[in-house]
Amino acid sequence: MSSFHTVLVGPVDGGWRVECDLAGQPLMFLSGARAEAQAKALAAGLAKSGYDAHVVIRDRSDALVGATRYFSQSGAAVRQEGRPA
């Protein structure tokens, strides 16, 4: 059951959204850190359920700040890209 799903974290007026291609409505957060944590937890859960997942995080200027892949076989997360801290 290997299928690939994307979880996006991005800004909205007054907060942050977490969107997944499996869900109908995005999750909304006031804190970017909480949105990022929820996206990573969702991706880890997808990996445990047999799906590969990709978390993509964008900042307030809509620039890519990080991306992490979660693989179903190993359950391991691998940081793929992002600007240096």
MIVOFI-271091 format. One record per residue (C-alpha): x, y, z; residue in one letter. Coordinates in steps of 0.02 Angstrom, whole numbers, padded with zeros to 5 digits, always signed. Example, Ala and Ser with C-alpha at 12.3 -4.5 7.8 and 13.67 -1.06 7.14 Angstrom:
<atoms>
+00615-00225+00390A+00684-00053+00357S
</atoms>
This chain:
<atoms>
+00000+00000+00000M+00130+00129-00048S+00050+00294-00094S+00121+00469-00080F+00034+00614+00010H+00084+00796+00032T+00054+00897+00191V+00073+01085+00165L+00103+01218+00299V+00079+01398+00247G+00022+01569+00303P-00156+01635+00302V-00226+01799+00369D-00209+01789+00558G-00125+01620+00567G-00064+01463+00481W-00147+01322+00386R-00105+01138+00370V-00173+01056+00214E-00165+00873+00164C-00227+00799+00002D-00324+00670+00105L-00426+00798+00202A-00568+00906+00137G-00536+01059+00246Q-00370+01132+00306P-00326+01140+00491L-00299+01317+00556M-00176+01374+00690F-00126+01540+00768L+00053+01478+00793S+00167+01426+00650G+00260+01310+00768A+00098+01219+00812R+00051+01206+00629A+00221+01132+00588E+00211+01009+00734A+00037+00952+00679Q+00094+00931+00498A+00241+00823+00554K+00129+00720+00668A+00006+00694+00525L+00146+00639+00408A+00218+00520+00539A+00045+00445+00562G+00028+00422+00374L+00198+00335+00369A+00145+00216+00508K-00012+00178+00408S+00088+00127+00254G+00091+00291+00157Y+00240+00396+00106D+00217+00579+00153A+00301+00743+00112H+00288+00895+00227V+00317+01063+00141V+00335+01219+00249I+00323+01397+00184R+00353+01560+00279D+00249+01720+00279R+00328+01776+00115S+00278+01607+00040D+00460+01554+00024A+00504+01371+00051L+00588+01352+00221V+00588+01164+00236G+00530+00998+00169A+00536+00828+00250T+00491+00657+00181R+00420+00517+00288Y+00438+00343+00217F+00315+00204+00254S+00437+00058+00262Q+00558+00132+00387S+00449+00263+00470G+00603+00375+00463A+00596+00558+00420A+00725+00628+00301V+00749+00816+00285R+00753+00854+00099Q+00774+01040+00072E+00758+01210+00150G+00858+01364+00182R+00996+01354+00313P+00953+01399+00491A
</atoms>
